[in-house]
Amino acid sequence: MKDQELLGLVRNHQPMTVAQEIELILKLSLPSMLAQLSTILMFYIDASMVGSLGAEASAAVGIVTSSLWVFGGLNAAVAMGFSVQVAHAIGANDNAGARQIVRQAYPCALLVSLCLGALGVLISGPLPQWLGGAPEICPDGSAYFLIFALTMPFAQLNFLSGSMLRCSGNMKVPSFINVLMCVLDVFFNSLFIFETRTLSIGGLELTLWGAGLGVTGAALGTSAAFVCCSLIMTYCATLRSQELNLRLEKGSFIPRKDTVVKAIKIGVPMALQHLAISLAQIVSTMIVAPLGIVAIAAHSFAITVESICYMPGNGISEAATTLVGQAIGARRPRLTFAFAKIAVVTGMLVMSFTGFLMYVFAPELMAVMTPDERIRDLAVGVLRIEAFAEPLFAAAIVTYGVFVGAGDTFTPCLMNLFSMWAVRLTAAALMAPHFGLYGVWIAMCGELCFRGIIFLVRLLRGHWLKRVLDRERFLKEKEAASAAKAP
């Protein structure tokens, strides 16, 4: 059966077999995994292209990467605050209500992104110095961060439109657009990073123009790809989507209090979590920075390669958010819990396999990233430590997606913060002076295992589902009472 037909079974309260539940999770997960893969490949390509310029260029990008995650996480939290509501409305077969939420989401999200972009511009100059960057890498790091700050509204459009499409059950269009973004990223990077050069192909010589901007060119290339694809994504979400097409009826773009309040309740814990975890990544970068340029570059490259390994977990997590959100909207608790368990088991199995591949092929992956043997050897060593954490890391990633789909974000936020700050950073700070970068990654591996265990315990206890359904019942009764009193 097609994925939309299977989603129709959820929305229309029709029975589903276990085989159909598994099939639906896989049908939604595979396109989402492809989208995640293309995004990770984009950063992988950026890192490898910049890596060819030398260790200093790599360190310049690495020193500000975690700060960019802060801003990206805040944009994503705003997007999910509205997108989860869209999933609930579509699950309840209220497509018109979903479109009203979409209309209100764009002005709110763009306002937040403009504020974030302005803040990014203000701090771009001194940021690498604040993070402990060496003087020789600070100018490139500042320029790299500044360009991404200027394109922050387009990043928000991409986050919001993509999450709206995914929560409506459409995984294929965002996946295709993310693949296109990866292709455009390669094209624009080849133009902006390198000097004009001559390539020999089959005896033919081809001259390729290049701006020769180095690290700045990498930021310009990726930003150009983001701008192009964010506009396409927004067009597909607002004017082409079967469920979200805003031309189907007229409506107001002025935000309503109830929609904004729900978005705040869902999004603020996510934003605080992203902020705190990203700040923790910045602190982690500050712990690594005194270890030297080789350690900074190896740390940055290893994170980029490891992100390929957990890409399937993020894809399955997005599918879980969609399915749990729509099952909650349809008020089907048994199906909600079934989707949650199947998604988590699937994620753990898949990421166990990708962790094995990462362990075996770490040298080959790092050889693509950098020609510097010192960086390669160090990065391979820390990657192989991290491979052992992937199964439980998958449990944490997918279970969090389940909780987001249910609109239950506050307690998972606290769990993530405790795990990151109390476990990882404390252990990393204690181990780094004695074991160098290896100590930082041993701390990371242990923390991810701990996080996966506590998320699994909370999922299996099931109290989260009862609270969500009780809250939904209360809100519906309150709305019905208000409607009855209205003249």
C-alpha positions as CSV (number, residue, x, y, z in Angstrom):
1,M,0.0,0.0,0.0
2,K,1.1,3.6,-0.6
3,D,2.1,5.7,2.4
4,Q,-0.8,8.0,2.1
5,E,-3.3,5.1,2.0
6,L,-1.7,3.7,5.2
7,L,-1.8,7.2,6.8
8,G,-5.5,7.2,5.9
9,L,-6.0,4.1,8.0
10,V,-4.6,6.1,11.0
11,R,-6.8,9.1,10.5
12,N,-10.0,7.2,9.7
13,H,-9.7,4.9,12.8
14,Q,-9.3,1.8,10.7
15,P,-7.5,-1.3,12.1
16,M,-3.9,-1.9,11.2
17,T,-1.8,-5.0,11.3
18,V,1.7,-5.1,12.8
19,A,3.0,-5.6,9.3
20,Q,1.2,-2.4,8.1
21,E,2.5,-0.5,11.1
22,I,6.1,-1.5,10.3
23,E,5.5,-0.8,6.6
24,L,4.3,2.7,7.3
25,I,7.3,3.5,9.5
26,L,9.7,2.2,6.9
27,K,7.9,4.1,4.1
28,L,8.1,7.4,6.0
29,S,11.6,6.7,7.4
30,L,13.4,5.9,4.1
31,P,12.8,9.3,2.4
32,S,13.5,11.1,5.6
33,M,16.8,9.1,6.0
34,L,17.7,10.1,2.4
35,A,17.0,13.8,3.3
36,Q,19.2,13.4,6.4
37,L,21.9,11.7,4.4
38,S,21.9,14.5,1.8
39,T,22.2,17.1,4.5
40,I,25.1,15.3,6.2
41,L,26.8,14.8,2.9
42,M,26.5,18.6,2.3
43,F,28.5,19.2,5.5
44,Y,30.8,16.3,4.6
45,I,31.5,17.9,1.2
46,D,32.1,21.3,2.8
47,A,34.5,19.8,5.4
48,S,36.4,17.8,2.8
49,M,36.7,20.8,0.4
50,V,37.9,23.1,3.2
51,G,40.1,20.3,4.5
52,S,42.0,20.3,1.3
53,L,43.0,23.9,2.1
54,G,44.9,22.8,5.2
55,A,44.6,22.3,9.0
56,E,44.1,26.1,9.7
57,A,41.1,26.4,7.3
58,S,39.5,23.3,8.9
59,A,40.1,24.6,12.4
60,A,38.5,28.0,11.4
61,V,35.3,26.2,10.4
62,G,35.4,23.8,13.3
63,I,35.7,26.6,15.9
64,V,32.4,28.2,15.0
65,T,30.4,25.1,13.9
66,S,29.0,24.4,17.3
67,S,27.8,28.0,17.6
68,L,25.9,27.7,14.3
69,W,24.2,24.7,15.8
70,V,22.8,27.0,18.5
71,F,21.1,29.1,15.9
72,G,20.0,26.2,13.8
73,G,18.5,24.5,16.9
74,L,16.5,27.5,17.9
75,N,15.1,27.8,14.3
76,A,14.2,24.1,14.4
77,A,12.4,24.5,17.7
78,V,10.2,27.3,16.4
79,A,9.4,25.2,13.4
80,M,8.4,22.2,15.4
81,G,6.2,24.2,17.8
82,F,3.8,24.8,14.9
83,S,4.5,21.6,12.9
84,V,3.4,19.3,15.7
85,Q,0.1,21.1,15.8
86,V,-0.2,20.5,12.1
87,A,0.3,16.8,12.6
88,H,-2.4,16.7,15.4
89,A,-4.8,18.6,13.2
90,I,-4.3,16.3,10.1
91,G,-4.5,13.2,12.3
92,A,-8.0,14.5,13.4
93,N,-8.9,15.0,9.7
94,D,-9.0,18.8,10.2
95,N,-7.0,19.9,7.1
96,A,-8.5,23.4,7.2
97,G,-7.4,23.8,10.7
98,A,-3.9,22.6,9.7
99,R,-3.8,25.3,7.0
100,Q,-4.7,28.0,9.5
101,I,-1.8,26.9,11.7
102,V,0.5,27.1,8.7
103,R,-0.6,30.7,7.9
104,Q,0.2,31.8,11.5
105,A,3.5,29.9,11.6
106,Y,5.4,31.8,8.9
107,P,5.2,35.4,10.3
108,C,6.1,34.1,13.8
109,A,9.0,32.0,12.6
110,L,10.4,34.7,10.2
111,L,10.3,37.3,13.0
112,V,12.3,35.0,15.3
113,S,14.8,34.2,12.5
114,L,15.4,37.9,11.8
115,C,16.2,38.5,15.5
116,L,18.6,35.5,15.5
117,G,20.3,36.7,12.3
118,A,20.8,40.2,13.7
119,L,22.3,38.7,16.9
120,G,24.6,36.5,14.8
121,V,25.9,39.5,12.8
122,L,26.6,41.4,16.1
123,I,28.7,38.6,17.6
124,S,30.4,37.2,14.5
125,G,33.5,39.3,14.9
126,P,34.7,38.4,18.4
127,L,33.1,34.9,18.5
128,P,36.2,32.8,17.5
129,Q,38.2,34.6,20.1
130,W,35.6,34.0,22.8
131,L,35.8,30.3,21.9
132,G,39.6,30.2,22.4
133,G,40.6,30.1,18.7
134,A,44.1,30.8,17.7
135,P,44.8,34.3,16.1
136,E,45.6,32.7,12.7
137,I,42.1,31.1,12.4
138,C,39.9,33.8,13.9
139,P,39.3,36.0,10.7
140,D,38.2,33.1,8.6
141,G,36.0,31.8,11.4
142,S,34.3,35.2,11.8
143,A,33.6,35.5,8.1
144,Y,32.2,32.0,7.9
145,F,29.8,32.6,10.8
146,L,28.8,36.1,9.5
147,I,27.6,34.7,6.1
148,F,25.4,32.1,7.7
149,A,24.0,34.7,10.1
150,L,22.9,36.9,7.2
151,T,21.0,34.0,5.6
152,M,19.2,33.0,8.8
153,P,15.7,33.8,7.5
154,F,16.2,31.4,4.6
155,A,17.4,28.7,6.9
156,Q,14.2,29.2,8.9
157,L,12.0,28.9,5.8
158,N,13.8,25.6,5.0
159,F,13.3,24.3,8.5
160,L,9.6,25.4,8.8
161,S,8.5,24.3,5.3
162,G,10.2,21.0,5.5
163,S,8.8,20.1,8.9
164,M,5.3,21.1,7.8
165,L,5.5,18.8,4.8
166,R,6.9,15.9,7.0
167,C,4.3,16.3,9.7
168,S,1.6,16.2,7.0
169,G,3.0,12.8,6.0
170,N,4.9,14.0,2.9
171,M,8.5,12.8,3.3
172,K,9.4,12.5,-0.4
173,V,9.3,16.2,-1.4
174,P,11.6,17.4,1.4
175,S,13.9,14.5,0.7
176,F,14.2,15.4,-3.0
177,I,14.8,19.1,-2.2
178,N,17.6,18.1,0.3
179,V,19.3,16.0,-2.4
180,L,19.0,19.0,-4.7
181,M,20.6,21.2,-2.0
182,C,23.5,18.8,-1.8
183,V,24.1,18.9,-5.6
184,L,23.9,22.8,-5.6
185,D,26.3,22.9,-2.6
186,V,28.9,21.0,-4.6
187,F,28.4,23.3,-7.6
188,F,28.6,26.6,-5.7
189,N,31.5,25.4,-3.5
190,S,33.5,24.5,-6.5
191,L,33.0,28.0,-7.8
192,F,33.6,30.0,-4.6
193,I,36.3,28.0,-2.7
194,F,39.0,27.3,-5.3
195,E,41.0,29.4,-7.7
196,T,40.4,29.1,-11.5
197,R,41.9,25.8,-12.5
198,T,42.3,23.4,-15.5
199,L,41.0,19.9,-15.3
200,S,42.0,17.1,-17.7
201,I,39.2,14.7,-18.6
202,G,39.9,12.0,-21.2
203,G,42.5,14.0,-22.9
204,L,40.4,17.1,-22.9
205,E,41.3,20.2,-20.9
206,L,38.5,22.1,-19.2
207,T,39.0,25.4,-17.5
208,L,36.8,26.0,-14.4
209,W,36.4,29.5,-13.1
210,G,36.8,30.0,-9.4
211,A,36.7,32.9,-7.0
212,G,39.4,31.5,-4.7
213,L,37.7,32.6,-1.5
214,G,38.7,29.6,0.6
215,V,36.7,29.3,3.9
216,T,34.6,32.3,3.0
217,G,33.7,30.6,-0.3
218,A,32.5,27.5,1.6
219,A,30.1,29.6,3.6
220,L,28.9,31.4,0.4
221,G,28.4,28.2,-1.5
222,T,26.4,26.5,1.2
223,S,24.3,29.6,1.8
224,A,23.5,30.0,-1.9
225,A,22.3,26.4,-1.9
226,F,20.2,27.0,1.2
227,V,18.6,30.1,-0.3
228,C,17.6,28.4,-3.5
229,C,16.2,25.3,-1.8
230,S,14.4,27.1,1.0
231,L,12.3,29.0,-1.6
232,I,11.4,25.8,-3.4
233,M,10.5,24.1,-0.2
234,T,8.3,26.9,0.9
235,Y,6.5,26.9,-2.5
236,C,5.9,23.2,-2.2
237,A,4.6,23.4,1.4
238,T,2.2,26.4,0.9
239,L,1.1,26.1,-2.7
240,R,1.5,22.5,-3.8
241,S,0.8,20.3,-0.8
242,Q,-2.5,18.4,-0.9
243,E,-3.1,19.0,2.8
244,L,-1.5,22.4,3.3
245,N,-2.2,24.3,0.1
246,L,-3.1,27.8,1.3
247,R,-5.0,28.6,-1.9
248,L,-7.8,26.2,-0.9
249,E,-9.5,28.9,1.3
250,K,-8.9,32.4,2.5
251,G,-7.4,32.9,5.9
252,S,-5.5,35.3,8.1
253,F,-1.8,35.4,8.7
254,I,-2.2,37.2,12.0
255,P,-1.2,34.8,14.8
256,R,-3.9,33.7,17.2
257,K,-3.3,33.4,20.9
258,D,-4.2,29.7,21.3
259,T,-1.9,28.6,18.4
260,V,1.0,30.7,19.6
261,V,0.6,29.5,23.2
262,K,0.6,25.9,22.0
263,A,3.7,26.6,19.9
264,I,5.4,28.1,22.9
265,K,4.6,25.2,25.1
266,I,6.0,22.7,22.5
267,G,8.8,24.9,21.2
268,V,10.3,26.7,24.2
269,P,11.4,23.5,26.0
270,M,12.9,22.3,22.6
271,A,14.6,25.7,22.1
272,L,16.0,25.7,25.7
273,Q,17.2,22.1,25.1
274,H,18.8,23.0,21.7
275,L,20.4,26.1,23.3
276,A,21.7,24.3,26.3
277,I,23.0,21.3,24.3
278,S,24.6,23.5,21.7
279,L,26.1,25.7,24.4
280,A,27.4,22.4,25.8
281,Q,29.0,21.7,22.4
282,I,30.6,25.1,22.5
283,V,32.0,24.3,26.0
284,S,33.2,21.0,24.5
285,T,34.9,23.0,21.8
286,M,36.5,25.2,24.4
287,I,37.7,22.0,26.2
288,V,39.2,20.7,22.9
289,A,40.7,24.1,21.8
290,P,43.7,24.0,24.2
291,L,44.7,20.6,22.8
292,G,45.8,22.4,19.6
293,I,44.8,22.9,15.9
294,V,45.2,19.2,15.0
295,A,42.8,18.2,17.8
296,I,40.3,20.9,16.8
297,A,40.3,19.8,13.2
298,A,40.1,16.1,14.1
299,H,37.2,16.8,16.5
300,S,35.3,18.7,13.8
301,F,35.9,16.1,11.1
302,A,35.0,13.2,13.5
303,I,31.7,14.9,14.4
304,T,30.9,15.4,10.7
305,V,31.6,11.7,9.9
306,E,29.8,10.4,12.9
307,S,26.7,12.4,11.9
308,I,26.5,10.1,8.8
309,C,26.2,7.2,11.3
310,Y,23.3,8.7,13.2
311,M,21.5,10.0,10.1
312,P,19.2,6.9,10.0
313,G,18.2,7.6,13.6
314,N,17.2,11.2,12.8
315,G,15.2,9.9,9.7
316,I,13.3,7.4,11.8
317,S,12.8,10.0,14.5
318,E,11.1,12.3,12.1
319,A,8.9,9.5,10.9
320,A,8.0,8.7,14.5
321,T,7.2,12.4,15.2
322,T,4.7,12.4,12.2
323,L,3.1,9.0,13.1
324,V,2.8,9.7,16.8
325,G,1.5,13.2,16.2
326,Q,-1.2,12.0,13.8
327,A,-2.1,9.0,16.0
328,I,-2.5,11.4,19.0
329,G,-4.7,13.7,16.8
330,A,-6.8,10.7,15.9
331,R,-6.9,9.7,19.6
332,R,-5.6,6.2,19.1
333,P,-3.4,5.4,22.2
334,R,-2.7,1.7,21.3
335,L,-1.5,2.6,17.8
336,T,0.5,5.5,19.2
337,F,2.4,3.2,21.6
338,A,2.9,0.6,18.8
339,F,4.4,3.2,16.5
340,A,6.7,4.3,19.3
341,K,8.0,0.9,20.1
342,I,8.5,-0.2,16.5
343,A,10.3,3.0,15.5
344,V,12.7,2.8,18.5
345,V,13.6,-0.9,17.8
346,T,14.0,-0.1,14.1
347,G,16.3,2.8,14.9
348,M,18.5,0.8,17.3
349,L,18.9,-2.0,14.7
350,V,19.8,0.3,11.9
351,M,22.2,2.4,13.9
352,S,23.9,-0.7,15.3
353,F,24.7,-1.6,11.7
354,T,25.9,1.9,10.7
355,G,28.0,2.0,13.9
356,F,29.7,-1.2,12.8
357,L,30.3,0.3,9.3
358,M,31.8,3.4,10.9
359,Y,34.2,1.4,13.0
360,V,35.4,-0.7,10.0
361,F,35.6,2.1,7.4
362,A,36.7,5.0,9.6
363,P,40.2,5.3,7.9
364,E,38.6,5.5,4.4
365,L,36.1,8.1,5.5
366,M,38.7,10.3,7.1
367,A,41.0,9.9,4.1
368,V,38.4,11.7,2.0
369,M,38.2,14.5,4.6
370,T,41.8,15.6,4.9
371,P,45.2,14.8,3.6
372,D,46.8,15.6,7.0
373,E,47.9,12.2,8.4
374,R,48.0,13.5,12.0
375,I,44.4,14.7,11.8
376,R,43.3,11.4,10.1
377,D,44.9,9.1,12.7
378,L,43.4,11.0,15.7
379,A,40.0,11.3,14.1
380,V,39.9,7.6,13.3
381,G,40.7,6.7,16.9
382,V,37.9,8.8,18.4
383,L,35.4,7.6,15.8
384,R,36.0,4.0,16.8
385,I,35.3,4.8,20.4
386,E,32.0,6.5,19.5
387,A,30.9,3.5,17.4
388,F,30.0,1.5,20.6
389,A,27.5,4.1,21.6
390,E,25.4,4.1,18.5
391,P,22.6,1.6,19.5
392,L,21.7,3.5,22.7
393,F,22.2,6.8,20.9
394,A,19.5,5.6,18.5
395,A,17.2,4.9,21.4
396,A,17.6,8.5,22.6
397,I,17.2,10.0,19.2
398,V,14.0,8.1,18.1
399,T,12.4,8.2,21.6
400,Y,12.8,12.0,21.6
401,G,11.1,12.1,18.3
402,V,8.2,10.1,19.8
403,F,7.8,12.6,22.6
404,V,7.9,15.6,20.3
405,G,5.1,14.1,18.2
406,A,3.1,13.8,21.3
407,G,3.8,17.4,22.2
408,D,5.6,16.2,25.4
409,T,8.8,18.2,25.3
410,F,9.5,19.6,28.8
411,T,10.6,16.4,30.7
412,P,12.7,15.1,27.7
413,C,14.4,18.5,27.6
414,L,15.4,18.2,31.3
415,M,16.6,14.6,30.7
416,N,18.8,15.8,27.8
417,L,20.2,18.7,29.7
418,F,21.1,16.6,32.7
419,S,22.8,14.0,30.6
420,M,24.8,16.5,28.5
421,W,25.9,18.9,31.3
422,A,26.1,16.7,34.3
423,V,27.5,13.6,32.7
424,R,29.3,14.4,29.4
425,L,30.9,17.8,30.1
426,T,31.9,16.9,33.6
427,A,33.6,13.7,32.4
428,A,35.2,15.5,29.4
429,A,36.7,18.3,31.5
430,L,38.2,15.8,33.9
431,M,39.6,13.4,31.2
432,A,40.8,15.9,28.5
433,P,43.9,17.0,30.4
434,H,45.0,13.4,30.9
435,F,43.9,11.6,27.8
436,G,43.6,14.5,25.2
437,L,40.9,14.2,22.6
438,Y,40.4,10.5,23.3
439,G,39.2,11.5,26.8
440,V,36.6,13.9,25.4
441,W,35.2,11.2,23.1
442,I,35.2,8.5,25.8
443,A,33.1,10.9,27.9
444,M,30.8,11.4,24.9
445,C,30.4,7.7,24.4
446,G,29.5,7.0,28.0
447,E,27.0,9.9,28.1
448,L,25.2,8.8,25.0
449,C,24.7,5.3,26.5
450,F,23.4,6.8,29.7
451,R,21.0,9.0,27.8
452,G,19.6,6.1,25.7
453,I,18.9,4.1,28.8
454,I,17.0,6.8,30.6
455,F,14.9,7.6,27.5
456,L,14.0,3.9,27.0
457,V,12.9,3.6,30.7
458,R,10.6,6.6,30.3
459,L,9.2,5.4,27.0
460,L,8.4,1.9,28.3
461,R,6.7,3.1,31.5
462,G,4.1,4.8,29.3
463,H,3.1,7.6,31.7
464,W,3.9,10.2,29.0
465,L,1.1,8.9,26.8
466,K,-1.6,9.0,29.5
467,R,-0.7,12.6,30.4
468,V,-0.8,13.7,26.8
469,L,-4.2,12.1,26.1
470,D,-5.7,13.5,29.4
471,R,-4.5,17.0,28.4
472,E,-6.0,16.7,24.9
473,R,-9.3,15.5,26.4
474,F,-9.3,18.5,28.8
475,L,-8.6,21.0,26.1
476,K,-11.4,19.5,23.8
477,E,-13.9,19.6,26.7
478,K,-12.9,23.2,27.5
479,E,-13.3,24.2,23.8
480,A,-16.7,22.5,23.6
481,A,-17.9,24.3,26.8
482,S,-16.8,27.6,25.4
483,A,-18.6,26.9,22.1
484,A,-21.8,26.0,24.0
485,K,-21.8,29.3,25.9
486,A,-21.2,31.3,22.8
487,P,-24.4,33.0,21.5
